[in-house]
Amino acid sequence: MQLMLQPDLLGGWTLVRESGQIGGRSTVRREQFLDRDSAFVALEQARDQQLKRGFQLMFSQGAEAPR
């Protein structure tokens, strides 16, 4: 699963969750937030769920490691 935070045009933030097999079809879900802090909390919760399921963290270019 790929998790991304993206700013929107209205000053809010979007948590994008993309899941699926590499090279195959994927599912994209977007969740809107009014501020970055609440979006980041949701991102951390989604990340923690994936870690509990045995997934490993990978960081893409431009991504910051969690603090």
PDB file of N, CA, C and O in Angstrom:
ATOM      1  N   MET A   1       0.849  -1.172   0.000  1.00  0.00           N
ATOM      2  CA  MET A   1       0.000   0.000   0.000  1.00  0.00           C
ATOM      3  C   MET A   1       0.891   1.229   0.000  1.00  0.00           C
ATOM      4  O   MET A   1       1.900   1.290   0.703  1.00  0.00           O
ATOM      5  N   GLN A   2       0.503   2.184  -0.786  1.00  0.00           N
ATOM      6  CA  GLN A   2       1.232   3.447  -0.851  1.00  0.00           C
ATOM      7  C   GLN A   2       0.376   4.512  -0.191  1.00  0.00           C
ATOM      8  O   GLN A   2      -0.817   4.628  -0.470  1.00  0.00           O
ATOM      9  N   LEU A   3       0.997   5.291   0.688  1.00  0.00           N
ATOM     10  CA  LEU A   3       0.307   6.368   1.392  1.00  0.00           C
ATOM     11  C   LEU A   3       0.965   7.690   1.032  1.00  0.00           C
ATOM     12  O   LEU A   3       2.190   7.806   1.047  1.00  0.00           O
ATOM     13  N   MET A   4       0.142   8.695   0.705  1.00  0.00           N
ATOM     14  CA  MET A   4       0.676  10.015   0.348  1.00  0.00           C
ATOM     15  C   MET A   4      -0.219  11.096   0.929  1.00  0.00           C
ATOM     16  O   MET A   4      -1.438  10.941   1.000  1.00  0.00           O
ATOM     17  N   LEU A   5       0.401  12.191   1.342  1.00  0.00           N
ATOM     18  CA  LEU A   5      -0.337  13.395   1.720  1.00  0.00           C
ATOM     19  C   LEU A   5      -0.139  14.422   0.617  1.00  0.00           C
ATOM     20  O   LEU A   5       0.983  14.668   0.177  1.00  0.00           O
ATOM     21  N   GLN A   6      -1.246  15.021   0.175  1.00  0.00           N
ATOM     22  CA  GLN A   6      -1.164  16.026  -0.884  1.00  0.00           C
ATOM     23  C   GLN A   6      -1.998  17.237  -0.492  1.00  0.00           C
ATOM     24  O   GLN A   6      -3.126  17.081  -0.026  1.00  0.00           O
ATOM     25  N   PRO A   7      -1.461  18.442  -0.671  1.00  0.00           N
ATOM     26  CA  PRO A   7      -2.282  19.633  -0.431  1.00  0.00           C
ATOM     27  C   PRO A   7      -3.304  19.779  -1.559  1.00  0.00           C
ATOM     28  O   PRO A   7      -3.037  19.409  -2.703  1.00  0.00           O
ATOM     29  N   ASP A   8      -4.478  20.322  -1.222  1.00  0.00           N
ATOM     30  CA  ASP A   8      -5.455  20.575  -2.278  1.00  0.00           C
ATOM     31  C   ASP A   8      -5.518  22.072  -2.584  1.00  0.00           C
ATOM     32  O   ASP A   8      -4.834  22.869  -1.942  1.00  0.00           O
ATOM     33  N   LEU A   9      -6.315  22.437  -3.534  1.00  0.00           N
ATOM     34  CA  LEU A   9      -6.367  23.827  -3.996  1.00  0.00           C
ATOM     35  C   LEU A   9      -7.097  24.750  -3.031  1.00  0.00           C
ATOM     36  O   LEU A   9      -6.994  25.971  -3.152  1.00  0.00           O
ATOM     37  N   LEU A  10      -7.830  24.193  -2.078  1.00  0.00           N
ATOM     38  CA  LEU A  10      -8.623  25.005  -1.157  1.00  0.00           C
ATOM     39  C   LEU A  10      -7.975  25.149   0.214  1.00  0.00           C
ATOM     40  O   LEU A  10      -8.611  25.636   1.148  1.00  0.00           O
ATOM     41  N   GLY A  11      -6.727  24.734   0.346  1.00  0.00           N
ATOM     42  CA  GLY A  11      -6.017  24.871   1.611  1.00  0.00           C
ATOM     43  C   GLY A  11      -6.120  23.663   2.519  1.00  0.00           C
ATOM     44  O   GLY A  11      -5.550  23.664   3.610  1.00  0.00           O
ATOM     45  N   GLY A  12      -6.831  22.637   2.096  1.00  0.00           N
ATOM     46  CA  GLY A  12      -6.941  21.408   2.872  1.00  0.00           C
ATOM     47  C   GLY A  12      -5.877  20.407   2.447  1.00  0.00           C
ATOM     48  O   GLY A  12      -4.966  20.722   1.681  1.00  0.00           O
ATOM     49  N   TRP A  13      -6.018  19.194   2.965  1.00  0.00           N
ATOM     50  CA  TRP A  13      -5.066  18.130   2.660  1.00  0.00           C
ATOM     51  C   TRP A  13      -5.821  16.862   2.304  1.00  0.00           C
ATOM     52  O   TRP A  13      -6.933  16.634   2.779  1.00  0.00           O
ATOM     53  N   THR A  14      -5.207  16.041   1.464  1.00  0.00           N
ATOM     54  CA  THR A  14      -5.792  14.780   1.036  1.00  0.00           C
ATOM     55  C   THR A  14      -4.831  13.646   1.363  1.00  0.00           C
ATOM     56  O   THR A  14      -3.651  13.694   1.015  1.00  0.00           O
ATOM     57  N   LEU A  15      -5.355  12.621   2.039  1.00  0.00           N
ATOM     58  CA  LEU A  15      -4.604  11.388   2.264  1.00  0.00           C
ATOM     59  C   LEU A  15      -4.981  10.438   1.136  1.00  0.00           C
ATOM     60  O   LEU A  15      -6.149  10.083   0.980  1.00  0.00           O
ATOM     61  N   VAL A  16      -3.996  10.031   0.355  1.00  0.00           N
ATOM     62  CA  VAL A  16      -4.219   9.134  -0.774  1.00  0.00           C
ATOM     63  C   VAL A  16      -3.672   7.767  -0.391  1.00  0.00           C
ATOM     64  O   VAL A  16      -2.504   7.631  -0.027  1.00  0.00           O
ATOM     65  N   ARG A  17      -4.534   6.752  -0.478  1.00  0.00           N
ATOM     66  CA  ARG A  17      -4.139   5.368  -0.201  1.00  0.00           C
ATOM     67  C   ARG A  17      -4.278   4.586  -1.502  1.00  0.00           C
ATOM     68  O   ARG A  17      -5.366   4.499  -2.071  1.00  0.00           O
ATOM     69  N   GLU A  18      -3.186   4.030  -1.960  1.00  0.00           N
ATOM     70  CA  GLU A  18      -3.210   3.241  -3.189  1.00  0.00           C
ATOM     71  C   GLU A  18      -2.768   1.825  -2.856  1.00  0.00           C
ATOM     72  O   GLU A  18      -1.695   1.616  -2.291  1.00  0.00           O
ATOM     73  N   SER A  19      -3.599   0.857  -3.210  1.00  0.00           N
ATOM     74  CA  SER A  19      -3.262  -0.531  -2.907  1.00  0.00           C
ATOM     75  C   SER A  19      -3.495  -1.393  -4.143  1.00  0.00           C
ATOM     76  O   SER A  19      -4.305  -1.061  -5.008  1.00  0.00           O
ATOM     77  N   GLY A  20      -2.780  -2.489  -4.205  1.00  0.00           N
ATOM     78  CA  GLY A  20      -2.895  -3.415  -5.320  1.00  0.00           C
ATOM     79  C   GLY A  20      -1.545  -4.041  -5.608  1.00  0.00           C
ATOM     80  O   GLY A  20      -0.526  -3.660  -5.032  1.00  0.00           O
ATOM     81  N   GLN A  21      -1.558  -4.999  -6.502  1.00  0.00           N
ATOM     82  CA  GLN A  21      -0.319  -5.674  -6.850  1.00  0.00           C
ATOM     83  C   GLN A  21       0.482  -4.827  -7.828  1.00  0.00           C
ATOM     84  O   GLN A  21      -0.076  -4.100  -8.650  1.00  0.00           O
ATOM     85  N   ILE A  22       1.800  -4.935  -7.722  1.00  0.00           N
ATOM     86  CA  ILE A  22       2.687  -4.201  -8.625  1.00  0.00           C
ATOM     87  C   ILE A  22       2.442  -4.687 -10.052  1.00  0.00           C
ATOM     88  O   ILE A  22       2.445  -5.888 -10.319  1.00  0.00           O
ATOM     89  N   GLY A  23       2.234  -3.755 -10.949  1.00  0.00           N
ATOM     90  CA  GLY A  23       1.999  -4.099 -12.344  1.00  0.00           C
ATOM     91  C   GLY A  23       0.553  -4.456 -12.659  1.00  0.00           C
ATOM     92  O   GLY A  23       0.205  -4.678 -13.819  1.00  0.00           O
ATOM     93  N   GLY A  24      -0.286  -4.512 -11.638  1.00  0.00           N
ATOM     94  CA  GLY A  24      -1.691  -4.855 -11.853  1.00  0.00           C
ATOM     95  C   GLY A  24      -2.597  -3.683 -11.546  1.00  0.00           C
ATOM     96  O   GLY A  24      -2.145  -2.550 -11.380  1.00  0.00           O
ATOM     97  N   ARG A  25      -3.860  -3.971 -11.476  1.00  0.00           N
ATOM     98  CA  ARG A  25      -4.823  -2.929 -11.136  1.00  0.00           C
ATOM     99  C   ARG A  25      -4.644  -2.514  -9.689  1.00  0.00           C
ATOM    100  O   ARG A  25      -4.282  -3.319  -8.830  1.00  0.00           O
ATOM    101  N   SER A  26      -4.903  -1.256  -9.441  1.00  0.00           N
ATOM    102  CA  SER A  26      -4.809  -0.776  -8.067  1.00  0.00           C
ATOM    103  C   SER A  26      -6.082  -0.022  -7.708  1.00  0.00           C
ATOM    104  O   SER A  26      -6.825   0.434  -8.577  1.00  0.00           O
ATOM    105  N   THR A  27      -6.309   0.093  -6.420  1.00  0.00           N
ATOM    106  CA  THR A  27      -7.442   0.836  -5.886  1.00  0.00           C
ATOM    107  C   THR A  27      -6.904   2.095  -5.235  1.00  0.00           C
ATOM    108  O   THR A  27      -5.954   2.037  -4.456  1.00  0.00           O
ATOM    109  N   VAL A  28      -7.502   3.227  -5.548  1.00  0.00           N
ATOM    110  CA  VAL A  28      -7.081   4.499  -4.970  1.00  0.00           C
ATOM    111  C   VAL A  28      -8.239   5.052  -4.151  1.00  0.00           C
ATOM    112  O   VAL A  28      -9.357   5.198  -4.646  1.00  0.00           O
ATOM    113  N   ARG A  29      -7.951   5.356  -2.890  1.00  0.00           N
ATOM    114  CA  ARG A  29      -8.944   5.987  -2.016  1.00  0.00           C
ATOM    115  C   ARG A  29      -8.378   7.314  -1.549  1.00  0.00           C
ATOM    116  O   ARG A  29      -7.199   7.420  -1.212  1.00  0.00           O
ATOM    117  N   ARG A  30      -9.233   8.323  -1.534  1.00  0.00           N
ATOM    118  CA  ARG A  30      -8.819   9.660  -1.092  1.00  0.00           C
ATOM    119  C   ARG A  30      -9.690  10.082   0.078  1.00  0.00           C
ATOM    120  O   ARG A  30     -10.908   9.902   0.065  1.00  0.00           O
ATOM    121  N   GLU A  31      -9.044  10.648   1.090  1.00  0.00           N
ATOM    122  CA  GLU A  31      -9.750  11.135   2.272  1.00  0.00           C
ATOM    123  C   GLU A  31      -9.340  12.588   2.501  1.00  0.00           C
ATOM    124  O   GLU A  31      -8.152  12.898   2.593  1.00  0.00           O
ATOM    125  N   GLN A  32     -10.325  13.470   2.591  1.00  0.00           N
ATOM    126  CA  GLN A  32     -10.078  14.904   2.719  1.00  0.00           C
ATOM    127  C   GLN A  32      -9.965  15.326   4.189  1.00  0.00           C
ATOM    128  O   GLN A  32     -10.669  14.801   5.051  1.00  0.00           O
ATOM    129  N   PHE A  33      -9.069  16.282   4.457  1.00  0.00           N
ATOM    130  CA  PHE A  33      -8.880  16.837   5.794  1.00  0.00           C
ATOM    131  C   PHE A  33      -8.764  18.351   5.684  1.00  0.00           C
ATOM    132  O   PHE A  33      -8.290  18.878   4.678  1.00  0.00           O
ATOM    133  N   LEU A  34      -9.201  19.041   6.726  1.00  0.00           N
ATOM    134  CA  LEU A  34      -9.156  20.500   6.723  1.00  0.00           C
ATOM    135  C   LEU A  34      -7.764  21.041   7.008  1.00  0.00           C
ATOM    136  O   LEU A  34      -7.411  22.130   6.554  1.00  0.00           O
ATOM    137  N   ASP A  35      -6.956  20.268   7.775  1.00  0.00           N
ATOM    138  CA  ASP A  35      -5.617  20.752   8.115  1.00  0.00           C
ATOM    139  C   ASP A  35      -4.599  19.623   8.021  1.00  0.00           C
ATOM    140  O   ASP A  35      -4.946  18.442   8.032  1.00  0.00           O
ATOM    141  N   ARG A  36      -3.332  20.021   7.928  1.00  0.00           N
ATOM    142  CA  ARG A  36      -2.245  19.055   7.753  1.00  0.00           C
ATOM    143  C   ARG A  36      -2.087  18.148   8.968  1.00  0.00           C
ATOM    144  O   ARG A  36      -1.785  16.963   8.824  1.00  0.00           O
ATOM    145  N   ASP A  37      -2.290  18.699  10.167  1.00  0.00           N
ATOM    146  CA  ASP A  37      -2.090  17.899  11.375  1.00  0.00           C
ATOM    147  C   ASP A  37      -3.036  16.703  11.437  1.00  0.00           C
ATOM    148  O   ASP A  37      -2.604  15.591  11.741  1.00  0.00           O
ATOM    149  N   SER A  38      -4.314  16.917  11.154  1.00  0.00           N
ATOM    150  CA  SER A  38      -5.262  15.802  11.198  1.00  0.00           C
ATOM    151  C   SER A  38      -4.988  14.809  10.066  1.00  0.00           C
ATOM    152  O   SER A  38      -5.169  13.605  10.247  1.00  0.00           O
ATOM    153  N   ALA A  39      -4.558  15.294   8.914  1.00  0.00           N
ATOM    154  CA  ALA A  39      -4.202  14.404   7.811  1.00  0.00           C
ATOM    155  C   ALA A  39      -2.978  13.565   8.175  1.00  0.00           C
ATOM    156  O   ALA A  39      -2.916  12.380   7.847  1.00  0.00           O
ATOM    157  N   PHE A  40      -2.009  14.177   8.850  1.00  0.00           N
ATOM    158  CA  PHE A  40      -0.797  13.459   9.233  1.00  0.00           C
ATOM    159  C   PHE A  40      -1.099  12.385  10.277  1.00  0.00           C
ATOM    160  O   PHE A  40      -0.503  11.308  10.250  1.00  0.00           O
ATOM    161  N   VAL A  41      -2.026  12.675  11.200  1.00  0.00           N
ATOM    162  CA  VAL A  41      -2.434  11.677  12.197  1.00  0.00           C
ATOM    163  C   VAL A  41      -3.056  10.470  11.492  1.00  0.00           C
ATOM    164  O   VAL A  41      -2.757   9.327  11.840  1.00  0.00           O
ATOM    165  N   ALA A  42      -3.917  10.717  10.508  1.00  0.00           N
ATOM    166  CA  ALA A  42      -4.535   9.627   9.750  1.00  0.00           C
ATOM    167  C   ALA A  42      -3.485   8.833   8.970  1.00  0.00           C
ATOM    168  O   ALA A  42      -3.577   7.609   8.875  1.00  0.00           O
ATOM    169  N   LEU A  43      -2.496   9.523   8.416  1.00  0.00           N
ATOM    170  CA  LEU A  43      -1.408   8.858   7.704  1.00  0.00           C
ATOM    171  C   LEU A  43      -0.634   7.936   8.645  1.00  0.00           C
ATOM    172  O   LEU A  43      -0.330   6.795   8.296  1.00  0.00           O
ATOM    173  N   GLU A  44      -0.319   8.434   9.832  1.00  0.00           N
ATOM    174  CA  GLU A  44       0.410   7.622  10.808  1.00  0.00           C
ATOM    175  C   GLU A  44      -0.405   6.410  11.241  1.00  0.00           C
ATOM    176  O   GLU A  44       0.153   5.327  11.411  1.00  0.00           O
ATOM    177  N   GLN A  45      -1.709   6.570  11.422  1.00  0.00           N
ATOM    178  CA  GLN A  45      -2.562   5.448  11.811  1.00  0.00           C
ATOM    179  C   GLN A  45      -2.601   4.389  10.714  1.00  0.00           C
ATOM    180  O   GLN A  45      -2.522   3.195  11.004  1.00  0.00           O
ATOM    181  N   ALA A  46      -2.721   4.816   9.460  1.00  0.00           N
ATOM    182  CA  ALA A  46      -2.724   3.877   8.339  1.00  0.00           C
ATOM    183  C   ALA A  46      -1.377   3.161   8.240  1.00  0.00           C
ATOM    184  O   ALA A  46      -1.324   1.958   7.985  1.00  0.00           O
ATOM    185  N   ARG A  47      -0.294   3.909   8.442  1.00  0.00           N
ATOM    186  CA  ARG A  47       1.047   3.318   8.416  1.00  0.00           C
ATOM    187  C   ARG A  47       1.197   2.276   9.520  1.00  0.00           C
ATOM    188  O   ARG A  47       1.717   1.186   9.281  1.00  0.00           O
ATOM    189  N   ASP A  48       0.743   2.610  10.729  1.00  0.00           N
ATOM    190  CA  ASP A  48       0.861   1.684  11.854  1.00  0.00           C
ATOM    191  C   ASP A  48       0.061   0.407  11.618  1.00  0.00           C
ATOM    192  O   ASP A  48       0.503  -0.677  11.998  1.00  0.00           O
ATOM    193  N   GLN A  49      -1.113   0.523  10.995  1.00  0.00           N
ATOM    194  CA  GLN A  49      -1.908  -0.662  10.661  1.00  0.00           C
ATOM    195  C   GLN A  49      -1.141  -1.571   9.709  1.00  0.00           C
ATOM    196  O   GLN A  49      -1.132  -2.789   9.882  1.00  0.00           O
ATOM    197  N   GLN A  50      -0.503  -0.988   8.715  1.00  0.00           N
ATOM    198  CA  GLN A  50       0.245  -1.781   7.752  1.00  0.00           C
ATOM    199  C   GLN A  50       1.460  -2.448   8.393  1.00  0.00           C
ATOM    200  O   GLN A  50       1.782  -3.592   8.070  1.00  0.00           O
ATOM    201  N   LEU A  51       2.132  -1.744   9.294  1.00  0.00           N
ATOM    202  CA  LEU A  51       3.277  -2.336   9.990  1.00  0.00           C
ATOM    203  C   LEU A  51       2.841  -3.522  10.837  1.00  0.00           C
ATOM    204  O   LEU A  51       3.553  -4.524  10.905  1.00  0.00           O
ATOM    205  N   LYS A  52       1.685  -3.429  11.483  1.00  0.00           N
ATOM    206  CA  LYS A  52       1.166  -4.543  12.290  1.00  0.00           C
ATOM    207  C   LYS A  52       0.853  -5.752  11.419  1.00  0.00           C
ATOM    208  O   LYS A  52       0.915  -6.888  11.888  1.00  0.00           O
ATOM    209  N   ARG A  53       0.519  -5.516  10.163  1.00  0.00           N
ATOM    210  CA  ARG A  53       0.206  -6.604   9.233  1.00  0.00           C
ATOM    211  C   ARG A  53       1.457  -7.186   8.581  1.00  0.00           C
ATOM    212  O   ARG A  53       1.361  -8.106   7.769  1.00  0.00           O
ATOM    213  N   GLY A  54       2.630  -6.656   8.929  1.00  0.00           N
ATOM    214  CA  GLY A  54       3.876  -7.212   8.421  1.00  0.00           C
ATOM    215  C   GLY A  54       4.468  -6.498   7.220  1.00  0.00           C
ATOM    216  O   GLY A  54       5.482  -6.944   6.684  1.00  0.00           O
ATOM    217  N   PHE A  55       3.867  -5.410   6.787  1.00  0.00           N
ATOM    218  CA  PHE A  55       4.429  -4.644   5.683  1.00  0.00           C
ATOM    219  C   PHE A  55       5.693  -3.933   6.149  1.00  0.00           C
ATOM    220  O   PHE A  55       5.874  -3.698   7.344  1.00  0.00           O
ATOM    221  N   GLN A  56       6.563  -3.592   5.210  1.00  0.00           N
ATOM    222  CA  GLN A  56       7.785  -2.868   5.529  1.00  0.00           C
ATOM    223  C   GLN A  56       7.706  -1.461   4.953  1.00  0.00           C
ATOM    224  O   GLN A  56       7.066  -1.230   3.928  1.00  0.00           O
ATOM    225  N   LEU A  57       8.371  -0.521   5.631  1.00  0.00           N
ATOM    226  CA  LEU A  57       8.386   0.865   5.173  1.00  0.00           C
ATOM    227  C   LEU A  57       9.364   1.046   4.027  1.00  0.00           C
ATOM    228  O   LEU A  57      10.461   0.488   4.033  1.00  0.00           O
ATOM    229  N   MET A  58       8.954   1.832   3.047  1.00  0.00           N
ATOM    230  CA  MET A  58       9.830   2.250   1.957  1.00  0.00           C
ATOM    231  C   MET A  58       9.544   3.720   1.734  1.00  0.00           C
ATOM    232  O   MET A  58       8.386   4.137   1.762  1.00  0.00           O
ATOM    233  N   PHE A  59      10.576   4.508   1.513  1.00  0.00           N
ATOM    234  CA  PHE A  59      10.405   5.939   1.303  1.00  0.00           C
ATOM    235  C   PHE A  59      10.752   6.274  -0.134  1.00  0.00           C
ATOM    236  O   PHE A  59      11.769   5.825  -0.662  1.00  0.00           O
ATOM    237  N   SER A  60       9.901   7.062  -0.759  1.00  0.00           N
ATOM    238  CA  SER A  60      10.184   7.489  -2.124  1.00  0.00           C
ATOM    239  C   SER A  60      10.906   8.829  -2.095  1.00  0.00           C
ATOM    240  O   SER A  60      11.019   9.461  -1.045  1.00  0.00           O
ATOM    241  N   GLN A  61      11.382   9.246  -3.229  1.00  0.00           N
ATOM    242  CA  GLN A  61      12.123  10.500  -3.332  1.00  0.00           C
ATOM    243  C   GLN A  61      11.260  11.656  -2.840  1.00  0.00           C
ATOM    244  O   GLN A  61      10.091  11.773  -3.207  1.00  0.00           O
ATOM    245  N   GLY A  62      11.846  12.500  -2.012  1.00  0.00           N
ATOM    246  CA  GLY A  62      11.132  13.656  -1.497  1.00  0.00           C
ATOM    247  C   GLY A  62      10.354  13.378  -0.235  1.00  0.00           C
ATOM    248  O   GLY A  62       9.835  14.307   0.384  1.00  0.00           O
ATOM    249  N   ALA A  63      10.259  12.130   0.161  1.00  0.00           N
ATOM    250  CA  ALA A  63       9.507  11.792   1.366  1.00  0.00           C
ATOM    251  C   ALA A  63      10.392  11.957   2.588  1.00  0.00           C
ATOM    252  O   ALA A  63      11.598  11.715   2.538  1.00  0.00           O
ATOM    253  N   GLU A  64       9.787  12.365   3.666  1.00  0.00           N
ATOM    254  CA  GLU A  64      10.508  12.502   4.925  1.00  0.00           C
ATOM    255  C   GLU A  64      10.205  11.298   5.802  1.00  0.00           C
ATOM    256  O   GLU A  64       9.078  10.804   5.825  1.00  0.00           O
ATOM    257  N   ALA A  65      11.203  10.835   6.515  1.00  0.00           N
ATOM    258  CA  ALA A  65      10.999   9.745   7.460  1.00  0.00           C
ATOM    259  C   ALA A  65      10.155  10.249   8.625  1.00  0.00           C
ATOM    260  O   ALA A  65      10.269  11.411   9.015  1.00  0.00           O
ATOM    261  N   PRO A  66       9.300   9.375   9.191  1.00  0.00           N
ATOM    262  CA  PRO A  66       8.494   9.784  10.346  1.00  0.00           C
ATOM    263  C   PRO A  66       9.373  10.193  11.511  1.00  0.00           C
ATOM    264  O   PRO A  66      10.463   9.655  11.702  1.00  0.00           O
ATOM    265  N   ARG A  67       8.890  11.145  12.284  1.00  0.00           N
ATOM    266  CA  ARG A  67       9.665  11.623  13.435  1.00  0.00           C
ATOM    267  C   ARG A  67       9.355  10.840  14.672  1.00  0.00           C
ATOM    268  O   ARG A  67       9.919  11.111  15.732  1.00  0.00           O
TER     269      ARG A  67
END
